[in-house]
Amino acid sequence: MNAFTRLIAWFRSAPKTAEEIEAAHDAARIRAEMDTTRLSQRSMAGSNYETRRGSDPESY
């Protein structure tokens, strides 16, 4: 075994356990819920900017 192969084997991560996989899925689900909440809260503000309501009085 050459030094490079040993170095790669040393830095290789251990196989993930079922608990680590479940925690990663939970974290991804929570992150997706937070993104959905943020986007739904910003949707009304975005629609105001897209329709240009309130931004230019001469465009009414």
C-alpha positions in Angstrom: 0.0 0.0 0.0 1.5 3.3 -1.0 1.4 6.4 1.1 -1.2 8.1 -1.0 -3.7 5.2 -0.6 -3.1 5.1 3.1 -3.7 8.8 3.4 -7.0 8.5 1.5 -8.1 5.6 3.7 -7.2 7.6 6.8 -9.3 10.6 5.7 -12.3 8.5 4.5 -15.3 8.9 6.8 -16.8 6.0 8.6 -20.0 4.5 7.3 -23.0 6.4 8.5 -25.2 4.8 11.1 -29.0 4.7 10.9 -29.2 7.4 13.5 -27.0 9.8 11.5 -29.0 9.1 8.3 -32.3 9.8 10.2 -30.9 13.0 11.7 -29.8 14.2 8.3 -33.3 13.5 6.9 -34.9 15.4 9.8 -32.5 18.3 9.3 -33.4 18.5 5.6 -37.1 18.3 6.4 -36.8 21.1 8.9 -34.7 23.2 6.5 -37.3 22.7 3.8 -40.1 23.8 6.1 -38.3 26.9 7.1 -37.7 27.8 3.4 -41.3 27.3 2.7 -42.4 29.5 5.6 -40.0 32.2 4.5 -41.2 32.1 0.9 -44.8 32.2 1.9 -44.3 35.2 4.1 -42.5 37.1 1.4 -45.0 36.2 -1.4 -47.3 39.2 -0.7 -44.4 41.7 -0.7 -43.2 40.2 -3.9 -46.6 40.6 -5.6 -46.6 44.2 -4.6 -43.3 44.8 -6.3 -44.2 42.8 -9.4 -47.4 44.8 -10.0 -45.6 48.1 -9.1 -48.4 49.1 -6.7 -47.3 52.0 -4.6 -44.0 52.5 -6.3 -44.8 55.0 -9.0 -47.9 57.3 -8.5 -47.9 58.3 -12.2 -48.5 54.7 -13.4 -52.0 54.5 -11.8 
